[in-house]
């Protein structure tokens, strides 16, 4: 039964983020409808990536008598689908560059643990090295374990790799993290493996509500925040606690497990121009790299993008999370952080849980909004 370490920010009373963490409809570049990447017998379109993961784990035979091997640094929604299936979760250690420790992984797979699934993420849109991926695939094949690639941070990579999945290999992605749609999760696998995955369509009200949310988000995304006042004393620090929990988190809704993604999302997926999106995200990532280079209080986790990488977020590693994290949040900087995490012996996960910030670099940010973000973060960390 996993034990979680959780951060509760309620007492901090953080203001709402001044800018959106994900892209909205306002800066959309449309293209002529192309081929549908969600068509064909080897792909299924879910409401969210977490429900695509649930289907992937189930197809791999994960149940109450099995174990999911998950990375020690993780979003809680990577584990929720396994807990929904009643399975156990064990975490494997990671190197500081978020690549798996292959020796430790081999020992875990060779142990008495009834491992059914190994989850391998591509963090922040940066691809795990192909040679490492081949080694992980070989380990899984040797031990009869299904490899599930988590490309929820790497939609363009998923489009390239997903259709190549064969026996013992599944891939999951989250297009809504890259496109201005309200939801969407995709599962790729061998057509025979996905033959019995039948999804129910969303209702009319869900479709209407999706467009309404998209419109509201586009209005909020147009705001240009004023120069942020950085508090000298960042105030309350919130609280942390440990908790043993075998249930999925509140972010996981069992009612959505077998539902298709919205038609709105699929429409945008086919009509969003991919090349401008990728180029803008890479430009924003490079802007972050230049801005934080002089800082002594933080450094980029990935100081260089691969030739094909399209970044999801900009991962910034703080020297100390306190008071920097609190000052930036109080100034309205949009930040994600994985601070609800299963405990493990991995020093990388323990270190990054509070110090690694996820900052937006998406294509929906205007030049003025990027100026505000860079200025506020650099002033807050100076």
N, C-alpha and C positions, 0 to 999 in steps of 0.2 A: 504494500500500500504506500503510495508516494507521500512524502512530506514536502510541503511547500513553504517557501519564505515569501511573504507578501508585504508590500508597501501600501499603506492607506493614506492618500493625500487629503482626506476630507478636512482635517484641521488646518491645512495650509491655505484653504480658500483661494486657490489659484484662479486668476481670471480666465475667461475663454481665450483660446488662441487668437491672435490678431490676424492670422492668415491661415488658409487651409493647408492641411498636411497632404491632401490628395488632390488631383486635378479636378476642375469643374468644367462645365460646358462653355464658359465664356471665351476661352481661347482655343477653340476647336478647329483643327484643320481637316476638312473632309476630303475624301478621295472618292473616285468612282467605285461602286461596289465591286469587290474582287471575289475571288474564290472563298468560300466559307470554310475557315479552318476548323469549324466544329461539325462539319459534315463527314459522314463515313462511319463505318461500324466500329472503329477503334477509338472513339472519343465520345465523352458525355459531358453535358453542360449543366452544372449545379448552381445553386443559389450562392454559395461561398466555397472557398477552398477547403474549409474545415469539413464540409459535408462530402466533398470529393475525396478527402483523406479518409473519412469514415468508410466510404465505399471501397477505397483501395485497401484499407486494412481488412475489411470483411472479405474481400475477394482473395486476399492472401491467407485466409484461414485464421486470422487473429480473433480469439475469443477468450473466455474466462480461464482457459488452461494455457494461454500463450503469453508471450512477452513482446512488447515493442521496444526495440533499441532506438532511443532518440538522442539527439545531440544534447550535451549538457547545457549549452546556451540556446535557449528556445523561447518562442512565444507560447503562451499557455494553450492556444488553439491547436498547436501541433499535437498536444497530448490528449486534449478533450475527446477526440473521436475514439481513441483507444480505451479511455475510461468509460465511454458510453457503451462500448462492447464488453465491459467487465474485465478487460485484460490488465495485466501488470505492465509497468513501465520501468525500464532501467536506462540510465543515461551513460553514454560513452564520452570519454574526455576529448577535448579539443586542444589544438595548438593555439598560440596567440593570434595566428592569422586565420583562425576559425576553420582550419582543415582538421579532419579527424586524426586522432592518434592511431595509426594503423596497427601498431603492435598491441596496444590495449584493445582495439577492436577485434583483432584476431583472437586474443585470449578470451574475450567475452563470447564470441561465436563458438569457440571450442569448449566452452564450459558446459555445465549441466543445465543452464538456463534454456527453457523451451522457447527460443526466439523464433518468431514467425516473420517479423518485419524489421528491416533496418531503414530508418529515415535519414536521408542525406540532403541537407538544404544547400542551395546556392544563395549565400547571404548578400543582401543589398544590391542584387543584380550583378554581382561579380562571380563569374563561373569558377566552380571548383576545377583544378587542373585536369585535363583529359586523362593524363597518366594515372593520377590518383583515382579518378572515377573508374578507370579500368581495373585497378587493383581492388577497389571496393566491390565491383561487380564480380570479380573472380572469387573473392572471399564469400560473397553471398551464394554464388553457384556451388562452391565447395561444400557449404554447410546447409544447403537446401532452404535458404532464407530468401524471401522476396525483397528486392530493393525497391523502395519508393523514393524517387527523387522529388524533393520539394522545390519547385521553381516558382513559388508564390512571390518571390522578390525578383523574378527574372522572366517576365512574359515573353520577350523576344527569343530568349534561349529556349523556352518551352515550345514555341512555334517551330523551332528547328529540330529539337530533340524528341518532342512528344510523339510524332508519327513514327519514330524509329523503334519505339518500345516493343519488345518481344516477350517471350515466356519468362516469368520470374522478374519482370521489370515493369513498374508503373510510374507515371509522372503526373504531378498535380501542379496547377498554376492558378493565379488569381488576377485575371485581367483588370478588375476594377481598381487595382492599385496603380495601374498605368494609364487607363483610359477613363474618361469622365462619365462612367456609368455607375449606377448605384450598387451593383452587386455582380457576382459572377465567379464561378470556380470551375475548372476544367480538369477532367481526368482522361489521360491517354493510357492505352494498354493494347495488348494483342486482341484483335477482334473476338476471338473465341472466349477470352477471359471476361470480356464485357458483355457477352451475349444476353445474360439474364439481368442486366442493369437497366431497368425501365423506370423512367422518371415521370412524375405527373406535372402537367403544365401549371404555371402560376395563374391565379385568378385575375379577373378584370380589375378588381379593386387594388390588388397588389401592383399591377401595371400602372394604374393611375397614380397611386401613391409614389411609385418610383419616379415618374416624371415630375411630380410635385416636389419631391425632395431634390431632384436634380436642378430644378429651376430655382429653388430657395438657396441651394448651395452656390449656384452661379452668381446670385446677387451678393451673397456674403463674400465671394471670392473677388469681387470688383473693388472692395474697400482698400484704400491706401492708408495704412496706419500712420499716426503721427509719431514723431521721434519719441522713443520709449524712455521713460524715467526709470533708471535702475535703482532699486532700493538699496540703501547702505546696509540696513539690517533686514535680511530676507524673511523674518518672522517665523511662524510655526514650521516645524519640520515634519509633521505627520507622525505616523507610528508604523512599526513593523511587528509582525508576529509570525510564528511558525504554526502550521496546521497540517495535520494528517487528513487527507481527503481522497476518497476513491471516486468522487462524483465529478462530472464535467463542470466547468466554470459557468457562471451566468451568461457568458458570451456564446454558449452553445445551446441551441434550441432544437430539441429532438424532432419537433414538428417539421423542421425544414430539411431533414435528412434526405428525403426522396423527392425533393422539388427541383424542377428545372430553374435555371436563371431567367431573369426577365427578358422579354422580347426586345425591350429597349436596349438592354446591354448587348444583346446579339447584333442588333441593328448597328449600334455604334462600333462594335468590334469589327464589322465588315467594312465600315466606311471611314474610319479614322486613318489618316495618312501616317504611316509608320515612320518614314524617314525623318520628317521634321520633328516628330516627337522624340526620337532617339537623339537627334543632333542637339536639340534644346536641353535635354536632360544632361547630356555630356558637357555642354557649355556651362550649365549651372554647377555641375560637379567641379569642373576646372576652376570656376570662380571661387568656390569654397576653398579649394586647395590653395589658391593664391592668397586668399584672405587670412587663413589660419596659419600659414607658414611662419610668420614672425612670432606667434604666440608661444609663451613658455608654459601656459597653463593647460594646453590641450594639443593633441596631434591627430591627424586623420588615421583611421585604422587601415584604410587602403589608399596609400599615397599615389597610386597609379591605376588607371583603368586599362583592362585588356582591349585589344582591337575591336572585339565584338560585344563588349560589355555595355549594357544600357542601364545606368544606375537607377535603383528604386529610391533610396535615401542616401544621405551623406552621413556615414558613421564617424562621429567625433569622440575620441577618447579623452576624458578629462584627467588631469593629474589628481584632482580631488573633486569629488562630487559635491561636497559641502564647503562653501556656500554657493558655488557656481550654478548648480542645477536649480536651486531655489530662486536665485536672483533672476535667471533667464525666464523661468516659468512665471514669476511675478510680473515680468515685463511683457508678457504675452507672446513670447517666442513659442511657435508650435514645435513641440518635442514629443517623440515617442521614446519609451525606454522599457525594456523587458525586466520589470522588477517584481513580477509574480512568476516565480520559477521553482521547479522541483529541485530540492537539494541534492547535491552530488559532491563527490570528492574532487571535482575538476577545479583547479585554481583559476583557469581562464574564465569559466562561467561565474565563479564567485567574484572575480575582479570586475568583469564587464557588467554585471547585473545593475550596478548603480552608476558606474563611471561612463558607460558607452551610450552616448546620445544618438538618436536617429533624427536627422534634420532634413527638411524637405528640399528637393532639387527638381521638382516635377516641371513639366512643360507649361503648366498653367500660371506660373509665377511671372509677372511682368518685370521689366528691368528695374522699375522703382521699388517693387516689392522685394526683389533680391537685394537691392541696395539697403533696404530697411533691415532685412534679416542679417546680412553680413555686418552692418554697422552695429546692430544691437548685440549680436553674439560677441563680436570682437571687443566692444566696450565692456561687456559683462565679464569677459575673461582676461582683460588687460591687467 
